[in-house]
């Protein structure tokens, strides 16, 4: 007895992974496009465009602390702090439903308060679908060289700063 699969079943079994891969590829391309629009707007000191890409409760974290959306936008729009270079490299976009995590290297050269600033590090951004396009909800930047990776040492976990009675909160 020969078994013959219907075209519909064959499409469902073999075609769906292709459609899913196409959608994932499209999602990655859209996120990369948002990242590039963000980068270009920063280089133009265009806080208005960057503001449209950020969630209202956006937070930037890094070696200089925590910045709200408005604090970050005021830095971007301040031409007295010249931004000479802003590059992302090795971008890895991971899509999870309606969210995407972007991992990349960052190189940023600028002058802040007249002092040269040259950052080489790692950057993580989280984007979500919203308003018909991508919305960035948070970015974290860490300096390369401040990590165990650059000193060839094994990272040790830090102790949880919460009191023992609050560890399960």
C-alpha positions as CSV (number, residue, x, y, z in Angstrom):
1,X,0.0,0.0,0.0
2,X,1.5,3.4,-0.9
3,X,1.0,6.5,1.2
4,X,0.3,9.7,-0.6
5,X,0.5,13.0,1.3
6,X,-1.9,15.7,0.2
7,X,-0.4,19.0,-1.0
8,X,-2.1,20.8,1.9
9,X,-0.5,18.5,4.5
10,X,2.9,18.8,2.8
11,X,2.6,22.6,2.8
12,X,1.7,22.6,6.5
13,X,4.5,20.2,7.4
14,X,7.3,21.7,5.3
15,X,6.2,25.2,4.4
16,X,5.5,26.7,7.8
17,X,9.1,26.6,8.9
18,X,10.0,28.5,5.8
19,X,7.3,31.1,6.5
20,X,8.5,31.4,10.1
21,X,12.1,31.8,9.0
22,X,11.0,34.5,6.5
23,X,9.1,36.4,9.3
24,X,12.1,36.1,11.7
25,X,14.4,37.4,9.0
26,X,12.0,40.3,8.3
27,X,11.9,41.1,12.0
28,X,15.7,41.1,12.3
29,X,15.9,43.4,9.3
30,X,13.3,45.8,10.8
31,X,15.1,45.9,14.2
32,X,18.5,46.5,12.4
33,X,16.8,49.3,10.5
34,X,15.5,50.9,13.7
35,X,19.0,50.6,15.2
36,X,20.5,52.4,12.2
37,X,17.9,55.1,12.3
38,X,18.7,55.6,16.0
39,X,22.4,55.7,15.4
40,X,22.1,58.2,12.5
41,X,19.8,60.4,14.5
42,X,22.3,60.5,17.4
43,X,25.0,61.5,15.0
44,X,22.8,64.4,13.7
45,X,21.9,65.5,17.3
46,X,18.3,64.8,16.3
47,X,16.6,64.2,19.7
48,X,13.2,64.5,18.1
49,X,13.7,61.4,15.9
50,X,15.4,59.5,18.7
51,X,12.5,60.4,21.0
52,X,10.0,58.8,18.6
53,X,12.0,55.6,18.8
54,X,12.0,55.4,22.6
55,X,9.3,54.2,25.0
56,X,8.0,56.9,27.4
57,X,9.5,54.9,30.3
58,X,12.8,54.3,28.5
59,X,15.9,53.8,30.7
60,X,19.6,53.9,29.7
61,X,22.0,52.2,32.2
62,X,25.7,52.1,32.1
63,X,28.9,53.0,33.8
64,X,27.7,56.6,34.4
65,X,24.5,55.7,36.0
66,X,20.8,55.6,35.0
67,X,19.2,58.0,32.6
68,X,15.5,58.5,31.8
69,X,14.2,59.2,28.3
70,X,14.3,63.0,28.9
71,X,17.8,63.0,30.4
72,X,19.1,60.9,27.5
73,X,17.4,63.1,24.9
74,X,18.9,66.2,26.4
75,X,22.4,64.6,26.0
76,X,21.6,63.7,22.4
77,X,20.4,67.3,21.5
78,X,23.4,69.0,23.2
79,X,25.7,70.1,20.3
80,X,28.3,71.5,22.9
81,X,29.1,67.8,23.6
82,X,30.4,66.9,20.1
83,X,29.8,63.3,19.0
84,X,32.6,62.5,16.5
85,X,32.0,58.7,16.1
86,X,29.3,56.2,16.9
87,X,29.7,52.7,15.5
88,X,28.0,49.4,16.3
89,X,29.7,46.1,15.2
90,X,29.0,42.4,15.5
91,X,25.2,43.1,15.9
92,X,23.3,40.0,17.0
93,X,19.5,40.4,17.0
94,X,17.4,37.8,18.8
95,X,13.6,38.0,18.3
96,X,11.3,36.7,21.0
97,X,7.7,37.2,19.9
98,X,7.0,41.0,20.0
99,X,10.4,41.8,21.5
100,X,14.0,41.8,20.3
101,X,17.3,41.9,22.1
102,X,20.2,43.5,20.3
103,X,23.7,42.6,21.3
104,X,26.6,44.5,19.8
105,X,30.0,46.1,20.3
106,X,30.0,49.9,20.5
107,X,32.7,52.5,19.7
108,X,31.8,56.1,20.6
109,X,34.1,59.1,20.5
110,X,33.0,62.5,21.8
111,X,33.8,65.5,23.9
112,X,31.9,66.1,27.1
113,X,32.4,69.3,29.0
114,X,35.5,69.9,26.8
115,X,37.1,66.5,27.8
116,X,37.7,63.8,25.2
117,X,35.7,60.6,25.7
118,X,36.5,57.4,23.9
119,X,34.3,54.4,24.7
120,X,34.8,50.9,23.4
121,X,32.4,48.4,24.9
122,X,29.3,46.2,24.7
123,X,25.8,47.4,24.2
124,X,22.5,45.7,24.8
125,X,19.2,47.2,23.5
126,X,15.7,45.8,23.9
127,X,13.1,46.7,21.3
128,X,9.3,45.9,21.3
129,X,6.7,46.2,18.6
130,X,4.7,49.4,19.1
131,X,3.0,52.2,17.1
132,X,3.5,50.3,13.8
133,X,7.3,50.3,14.3
134,X,9.9,49.4,16.8
135,X,10.2,51.0,20.2
136,X,13.3,50.9,22.3
137,X,12.6,50.3,26.0
138,X,16.1,50.1,27.4
139,X,19.8,50.2,26.5
140,X,22.7,49.1,28.7
141,X,26.3,50.0,27.8
142,X,29.4,48.7,29.5
143,X,33.0,49.6,28.9
144,X,35.2,46.9,27.4
145,X,38.2,46.4,29.5
146,X,36.2,46.7,32.8
147,X,35.1,43.1,32.5
148,X,36.7,39.7,33.3
149,X,36.7,39.0,29.6
150,X,39.5,41.5,29.0
151,X,41.6,40.5,31.9
152,X,41.4,36.8,31.3
153,X,39.9,36.2,34.8
154,X,36.9,34.2,35.6
155,X,33.9,36.3,36.6
156,X,32.6,35.7,40.1
157,X,28.9,36.3,40.9
158,X,28.3,39.1,43.3
159,X,26.4,38.6,46.5
160,X,22.7,39.5,46.4
161,X,22.5,42.9,48.0
162,X,19.0,42.3,49.4
163,X,18.6,41.2,53.0
164,X,18.2,37.4,53.3
165,X,14.5,37.9,54.4
166,X,13.8,39.6,51.0
167,X,15.6,37.1,48.6
168,X,12.3,35.7,47.4
169,X,10.6,39.0,46.5
